[in-house]
Amino acid sequence: MVCSGDETKLSENRFELSGEQIEEQKEYTRLAAALVEGRFAAPPKAFVHTFGCQGNVADGERLKGMLGQIGYEFTDDVTEADLVLYNTCAVREHAQDRVFGNVGALKGLKTQNRDMKIFLCGCMMQQPHVAEKIKKSYPFVDVVFGTNVIYKLPEFVYRSLKGGKMIIEIPAGDGNISEDMPIKRDSNFKAWLPIMYGCNNFCTYCVVPYVRGRERSRDPEKIVEEAKQLVKEGYKEITLLGQNVNSYGKCPDYGCNFAELLRRINDIDGDFIIRFMTSHPKDCTDELLETMARCDKVAKHLHLPFQSGSDRVLKMMNRGYTSEQYLSLLDKAYSLMPELSVTADVIVGFPGETYEDFEMTKSLVEKAGFTSMFTFIYSPREGTKASTMPDPVSAEEKSRWFKELLEMQERIAAERTAACVGKTFRALCEGRAKSGAIEARTSGNFIIEIPADDSVIGTFRDVKVTAAKTWMLYGDIT
């Protein structure tokens, strides 16, 4: 289902792949598998690396699922790979520069192993100017494809193995919803569950609507069935994903909004926790907050980007709310869930932002009491409105503002973590930290390091916090 920002009528096209398209890719999977079996004495190895957000990570798991069906095994060593696939991100310039650097480094490996295949996909590749740069400057790349045709990976593998020119496929449009794709999950107890794709907001700094298309919501019955299967398989944490999850189901085709979807998943029998990312303040309703408060399996953690504390800047960003509305929303959330942990995104140095605007951001941060923030210096994205706006503040000045905000948030975070000492939390044990301790994540998204053996990984444990640092808690299983 696809819906423009102001559309309220029913959409006849749900944008799901047709049976014919699905069968076509199944046939390409069989053809590619036959080529692989005949060409390699042992199963070939694929190196798959994903840049960017959780949505990209979920796509990466599906890409690996398709490669696994074709006959590839997986390696963490790019030098021994027969196929290298970079799943890219376009949100910030730094992410794009990393991709170009990594692709450039593959030239030497390709020279040593001319049969190596290099595939590039994802948000960055959905931009025509990037694809054109790859074509001109990186002719050793074999396949370039955008977000709209990830489901066609079996076809691209087959065509590339057959040989020929570089394949570039970045069709415009909103793309399809590809159900029942094979998945090779990175964890056996934590799962990403996409519920929608695309975005209708067109924030002036953001490239996502241009590379991911307009909002398309998945059928709630299919989402709930997938969640049930995950619980049956023993998954303990299910994270619902979307560019703006709380706008799920805005078009009335399915008769199910995000709050109702949460309730349906919460009603599934089993011992698991539900998380979701990312929310937009303008779509964060009272119904959603009340549902979070009532549903025992929904994590008491809300990631709610505010981006700026200045109403003038928020308007230039096209965010659709004011700083007062944002803080009022937090007041409502805390009144319903006193234990709620709120995290946020903020952009420093948006074009035209003044120091007075920045001080309003600092004021909002002081009032909000965030557990943590993801703070970014503005990065211009080609094709967005903000990239054409005058930007007189120097990079050095923006860096000073950035440092000010980090120092403030460190103080607030230290106060939040110190308040946890002596309390006991139910937490999911996730794995080994670099320190050697086990990391356990609370409902509120705090990480507690605990002394324990590997047997606790993937289980819920009650953990008492004994000490705290700015960003980290320490404790013991009770």
Salt bridges, closest charged atoms under 4 A:
GLU16 OE1 - LYS222 NZ 3.25
GLU23 OE2 - LYS26 NZ 3.61
GLU27 OE1 - ARG30 NH2 2.76
ASP59 OD2 - ARG212 NH2 2.84
GLU61 OE1 - ARG185 NH1 3.65
GLU80 OE2 - LYS45 NZ 3.45
GLU132 OE2 - LYS136 NZ 3.97
ASP142 OD2 - LYS110 NZ 2.64
GLU155 OE1 - LYS152 NZ 3.74
GLU155 OE2 - ARG159 NH1 3.34
GLU169 OE2 - LYS152 NZ 2.65
GLU169 OE1 - ARG159 NH1 3.92
GLU179 OE1 - ARG218 NH2 2.74
ASP186 OD1 - LYS64 NZ 2.46
GLU221 OE2 - ARG264 NH1 3.14
GLU225 OE2 - LYS228 NZ 3.63
GLU226 OE2 - ARG62 NH2 3.70
GLU226 OE2 - ARG185 NH2 3.35
GLU226 OE1 - ARG218 NH2 2.98
GLU237 OE2 - LYS190 NZ 3.82
GLU237 OE1 - ARG275 NE 3.14
ASP253 OD2 - ARG14 NH1 3.96
GLU260 OE1 - ARG263 NH2 2.98
GLU260 OE2 - ARG264 NE 3.16
ASP271 OD1 - ARG426 NH2 2.63
ASP283 OD1 - LYS250 NZ 2.76
ASP283 OD2 - LYS282 NZ 3.14
GLU287 OE2 - ARG263 NH2 3.08
GLU290 OE2 - LYS332 NZ 3.70
ASP345 OD1 - HIS303 NE2 3.02
ASP357 OD2 - ARG312 NH2 2.46
GLU366 OE1 - ARG411 NH2 2.65
GLU382 OE1 - HIS129 NE2 3.50
ASP391 OD2 - LYS398 NZ 2.84
GLU397 OE1 - ARG400 NH2 2.37
GLU404 OE1 - LYS362 NZ 2.82
GLU415 OE2 - ARG411 NH1 3.51
GLU430 OE2 - LYS190 NZ 2.93
GLU430 OE2 - ARG441 NE 2.80
ASP454 OD1 - ARG432 NE 2.94
